[in-house]
Amino acid sequence: MSDPRWEGHVPPTAFEEYSEKYAAFFKMRRENGIIELRLHTDGGPYIHNWAAHNAWNRVWQDVGNDPDNHVLILTGTGETWFRGDPEETWPRPIVDEEPDYIFQQTIDAWKLIENFVNNLDIPTISAVNGPGIHTEFALLCDITLAAEDADFMDPHFMAGTAPGDGLSLALQHLMGTKRAAYDIYSGRSIPARKALDYGLVSDVLPREELLPKAWAIAGDIMKRPRFARWATHNIVSRPWRKLVAEDFGFHFSQQMLATVAAKRQVPDPDLVVEARSRKVW
């Protein structure tokens, strides 16, 4: 924006500002136009909480609005992508919550998918460093790398509700209707090697090689002209934008209906014992 014809423009939020704003949820670093966002809680593996859930939809906007970000790398901390105790995260049936609480949780879940797909106009790479749910972001990336012990299961039906937060949308698109239906109903593990065979991920690597590989790919992408990078991302992300526009609202409204109408705690603790043993919670 050094051209004098841009004088008076409203600048985007600076990296120094938003990296600090989201520091409790993401460790960020940026080198030569490549920005890495690493999920964490207190410096360790990410433990699910609603504050982070609320921040996700806004961090995609700030990162996407910064013209100094040219390629995004998204990863986790330690040996798991996601941790959390469902009894602490969902301590009572959502139908018992106040309407404003239900509304905020709904808007957060809706916008974190819409904004990820529509606000990031740069190539995206994910490095899934281990098992855990909420892998929809990783699957929505242009390139998805996975550690050997990563797990892409969809826990929603297994836990007592409908699968609508974006993960089932990704599974249906990437692995096909029948395979996705089987895995949605069963909640079975989709380990990294099977995920590779199904077309869910781009490559499977030892954990210690994930980030170096992601940065190497990002560096190679950066060798191409900016318009080529931008246009290529538009092409490869086009199916996601169409799916989100046409189907995501239906998926998510069905999940919220099922969750509220159940009038019971979701996830049901008795239904997620097996998931705990696989470290997805």
C-alpha positions as CSV (number, residue, x, y, z in Angstrom):
1,M,0.0,0.0,0.0
2,S,2.9,2.3,-0.6
3,D,1.4,3.8,-3.8
4,P,0.2,7.3,-3.0
5,R,-3.1,6.5,-4.6
6,W,-3.9,4.4,-1.5
7,E,-3.4,7.3,0.8
8,G,-6.1,7.3,3.5
9,H,-7.0,3.6,3.3
10,V,-8.1,1.8,6.4
11,P,-5.2,-0.7,7.2
12,P,-5.9,-4.3,8.2
13,T,-5.2,-5.4,11.8
14,A,-1.4,-5.9,12.1
15,F,0.2,-9.3,12.7
16,E,1.6,-8.0,16.0
17,E,-1.9,-7.1,17.2
18,Y,-3.9,-10.2,16.2
19,S,-1.1,-12.7,17.1
20,E,-1.3,-11.2,20.6
21,K,-5.1,-11.1,20.6
22,Y,-5.3,-14.9,19.9
23,A,-2.2,-15.9,21.8
24,A,-4.3,-18.0,24.3
25,F,-5.5,-20.2,21.5
26,F,-2.8,-20.1,18.8
27,K,0.9,-19.7,18.8
28,M,1.7,-17.8,15.6
29,R,4.9,-17.3,13.7
30,R,5.4,-15.7,10.2
31,E,8.4,-16.0,7.9
32,N,8.7,-14.7,4.4
33,G,4.9,-14.5,3.9
34,I,4.2,-18.0,5.5
35,I,2.1,-17.8,8.6
36,E,1.9,-20.8,11.0
37,L,-1.0,-21.1,13.5
38,R,-0.5,-23.8,16.1
39,L,-3.4,-24.8,18.3
40,H,-2.5,-24.9,22.0
41,T,-3.8,-24.6,25.6
42,D,-1.3,-23.2,28.1
43,G,1.5,-24.1,25.7
44,G,0.5,-27.8,25.5
45,P,-2.0,-29.8,23.4
46,Y,-5.2,-28.0,22.7
47,I,-8.0,-28.7,25.2
48,H,-11.4,-27.8,23.8
49,N,-13.1,-24.7,25.3
50,W,-15.8,-22.3,24.2
51,A,-13.6,-19.3,24.3
52,A,-11.4,-20.8,21.6
53,H,-14.5,-21.9,19.7
54,N,-15.6,-18.3,19.6
55,A,-12.1,-17.1,18.6
56,W,-11.8,-19.4,15.6
57,N,-14.2,-17.6,13.4
58,R,-12.5,-14.3,14.0
59,V,-8.9,-15.4,13.6
60,W,-9.7,-16.7,10.1
61,Q,-10.9,-13.2,9.3
62,D,-7.8,-11.4,10.7
63,V,-5.4,-13.8,9.1
64,G,-7.3,-13.6,5.8
65,N,-7.5,-9.8,5.8
66,D,-3.7,-9.3,6.3
67,P,-2.1,-8.9,2.8
68,D,1.3,-9.9,4.3
69,N,0.0,-13.5,4.8
70,H,0.6,-15.5,1.6
71,V,0.4,-19.1,2.8
72,L,-1.2,-20.6,5.9
73,I,0.0,-23.6,7.9
74,L,-2.4,-24.9,10.5
75,T,-1.2,-27.5,13.1
76,G,-1.5,-28.6,16.7
77,T,0.7,-29.0,19.7
78,G,2.3,-32.2,21.1
79,E,1.0,-35.6,20.1
80,T,-2.7,-34.8,19.8
81,W,-4.7,-32.5,17.6
82,F,-7.6,-32.0,20.1
83,R,-8.3,-33.0,23.7
84,G,-11.2,-32.3,26.0
85,D,-13.5,-33.7,28.6
86,P,-17.1,-33.8,27.2
87,E,-18.5,-33.7,30.7
88,E,-16.8,-30.4,31.3
89,T,-17.4,-28.9,27.9
90,W,-21.1,-29.9,27.8
91,P,-22.1,-30.2,31.5
92,R,-25.9,-30.2,30.8
93,P,-28.4,-30.5,28.0
94,I,-28.1,-27.5,25.7
95,V,-31.9,-27.2,25.8
96,D,-31.5,-26.1,29.5
97,E,-29.3,-23.2,28.4
98,E,-30.4,-19.6,28.0
99,P,-31.4,-18.7,24.4
100,D,-28.6,-16.2,24.1
101,Y,-26.1,-18.9,25.0
102,I,-27.5,-21.3,22.4
103,F,-27.5,-18.5,19.8
104,Q,-23.9,-17.6,20.5
105,Q,-22.7,-21.2,20.3
106,T,-24.7,-21.6,17.1
107,I,-23.3,-18.5,15.4
108,D,-19.7,-19.4,16.5
109,A,-20.0,-22.9,15.0
110,W,-21.6,-21.5,11.8
111,K,-19.2,-18.7,11.2
112,L,-16.0,-20.7,12.0
113,I,-16.7,-22.9,8.9
114,E,-18.0,-20.1,6.7
115,N,-15.1,-17.8,7.5
116,F,-12.4,-20.5,7.1
117,V,-13.6,-21.3,3.6
118,N,-14.5,-17.8,2.4
119,N,-12.1,-15.5,4.2
120,L,-8.8,-17.3,3.5
121,D,-7.8,-16.4,0.0
122,I,-4.4,-17.9,0.3
123,P,-3.1,-21.5,-0.1
124,T,-3.7,-23.5,3.1
125,I,-1.8,-26.5,4.5
126,S,-2.6,-28.5,7.6
127,A,-0.3,-30.7,9.6
128,V,-2.5,-33.0,11.8
129,N,-0.1,-34.0,14.5
130,G,-2.1,-36.7,16.2
131,P,-5.6,-38.0,17.0
132,G,-8.6,-35.7,17.9
133,I,-11.9,-34.5,16.6
134,H,-12.7,-31.1,15.0
135,T,-10.4,-32.1,12.1
136,E,-12.8,-30.4,9.6
137,F,-10.4,-27.4,9.3
138,A,-7.6,-29.8,8.4
139,L,-9.7,-31.5,5.8
140,L,-10.8,-28.2,4.3
141,C,-7.2,-27.1,3.7
142,D,-5.8,-27.3,0.2
143,I,-3.2,-29.8,1.4
144,T,-3.6,-32.0,4.4
145,L,-0.6,-33.8,6.0
146,A,-1.1,-36.3,8.8
147,A,0.9,-38.1,11.5
148,E,0.9,-41.8,11.5
149,D,-1.5,-41.9,14.6
150,A,-3.9,-39.2,13.4
151,D,-7.6,-40.2,13.5
152,F,-10.4,-38.6,11.4
153,M,-13.4,-40.1,13.0
154,D,-16.7,-38.2,13.2
155,P,-18.0,-38.5,16.8
156,H,-21.4,-36.8,16.6
157,F,-23.8,-39.7,16.0
158,M,-21.8,-42.0,18.3
159,A,-22.1,-39.3,21.0
160,G,-25.9,-38.9,20.6
161,T,-26.5,-36.1,18.1
162,A,-26.4,-35.5,14.3
163,P,-23.2,-34.8,12.4
164,G,-23.5,-31.3,11.2
165,D,-20.5,-29.1,12.2
166,G,-18.6,-29.5,8.9
167,L,-16.8,-32.7,9.4
168,S,-19.5,-34.9,7.9
169,L,-19.7,-32.5,5.0
170,A,-15.9,-33.0,4.4
171,L,-16.2,-36.8,4.7
172,Q,-19.0,-37.1,2.3
173,H,-17.2,-35.0,-0.3
174,L,-13.8,-36.6,0.0
175,M,-14.6,-40.3,0.6
176,G,-18.0,-40.7,-0.9
177,T,-21.5,-41.1,0.3
178,K,-21.5,-44.8,1.3
179,R,-18.1,-44.8,3.1
180,A,-19.0,-41.6,4.9
181,A,-22.4,-42.9,6.0
182,Y,-20.8,-46.1,7.4
183,D,-18.2,-44.1,9.4
184,I,-20.7,-41.5,10.5
185,Y,-23.1,-44.1,11.9
186,S,-20.4,-46.3,13.5
187,G,-18.0,-43.5,14.7
188,R,-15.2,-45.9,13.9
189,S,-11.6,-44.8,13.6
190,I,-10.4,-43.6,10.3
191,P,-6.6,-43.9,10.9
192,A,-4.2,-41.9,8.9
193,R,-3.2,-44.6,6.4
194,K,-6.9,-45.4,5.7
195,A,-7.6,-41.7,5.4
196,L,-4.9,-41.5,2.8
197,D,-6.4,-44.4,0.8
198,Y,-9.9,-42.8,1.1
199,G,-8.6,-39.4,-0.2
200,L,-9.0,-37.5,3.0
201,V,-5.4,-36.5,3.4
202,S,-2.5,-35.7,1.0
203,D,0.3,-37.6,2.8
204,V,1.1,-39.5,6.0
205,L,4.5,-38.8,7.7
206,P,6.2,-39.4,11.0
207,R,5.2,-36.7,13.4
208,E,8.7,-35.1,13.5
209,E,8.6,-34.7,9.7
210,L,5.2,-33.0,9.5
211,L,6.0,-29.3,10.0
212,P,9.3,-29.4,8.0
213,K,7.3,-30.9,5.1
214,A,4.5,-28.3,5.5
215,W,7.1,-25.5,5.5
216,A,8.9,-27.0,2.5
217,I,5.7,-27.1,0.5
218,A,4.8,-23.6,1.6
219,G,8.2,-22.4,0.5
220,D,7.8,-24.0,-2.9
221,I,4.3,-22.4,-3.3
222,M,5.9,-19.0,-2.5
223,K,8.2,-19.4,-5.5
224,R,5.2,-18.8,-7.8
225,P,3.7,-15.4,-8.6
226,R,1.1,-14.0,-6.2
227,F,-1.7,-14.0,-8.7
228,A,-0.9,-17.7,-9.6
229,R,-1.1,-18.6,-5.9
230,W,-4.3,-16.7,-5.3
231,A,-6.0,-18.1,-8.5
232,T,-4.9,-21.7,-7.8
233,H,-6.3,-21.5,-4.3
234,N,-9.6,-20.2,-5.7
235,I,-9.7,-23.2,-8.1
236,V,-8.9,-25.9,-5.5
237,S,-11.2,-24.4,-2.8
238,R,-14.1,-23.9,-5.2
239,P,-15.8,-27.2,-4.3
240,W,-15.7,-26.3,-0.6
241,R,-17.2,-22.9,-1.2
242,K,-20.0,-24.4,-3.2
243,L,-20.7,-27.1,-0.5
244,V,-20.7,-24.6,2.3
245,A,-23.0,-22.2,0.5
246,E,-25.4,-25.0,-0.6
247,D,-25.3,-27.6,2.2
248,F,-23.5,-26.5,5.4
249,G,-26.5,-24.5,6.7
250,F,-28.7,-27.6,6.3
251,H,-26.2,-29.9,8.0
252,F,-25.6,-27.6,11.0
253,S,-29.3,-26.8,11.5
254,Q,-30.0,-30.6,11.7
255,Q,-27.3,-31.0,14.3
256,M,-28.7,-28.2,16.5
257,L,-32.2,-29.6,16.1
258,A,-31.1,-33.0,17.2
259,T,-29.0,-31.7,20.1
260,V,-31.8,-29.5,21.5
261,A,-34.6,-32.0,20.9
262,A,-32.7,-34.7,22.7
263,K,-33.3,-32.9,26.0
264,R,-30.3,-34.8,27.3
265,Q,-26.6,-34.3,27.7
266,V,-24.7,-34.5,24.4
267,P,-22.2,-36.1,24.3
268,D,-23.8,-38.8,26.5
269,P,-20.8,-39.9,28.7
270,D,-21.9,-43.5,28.4
271,L,-21.6,-43.4,24.6
272,V,-18.1,-42.0,24.3
273,V,-16.1,-44.4,26.4
274,E,-14.6,-46.0,23.4
275,A,-13.7,-42.6,22.0
276,R,-11.8,-41.8,25.2
277,S,-9.7,-44.9,24.7
278,R,-8.6,-43.6,21.3
279,K,-7.6,-40.3,22.7
280,V,-10.2,-38.3,20.7
281,W,-11.4,-36.9,24.0
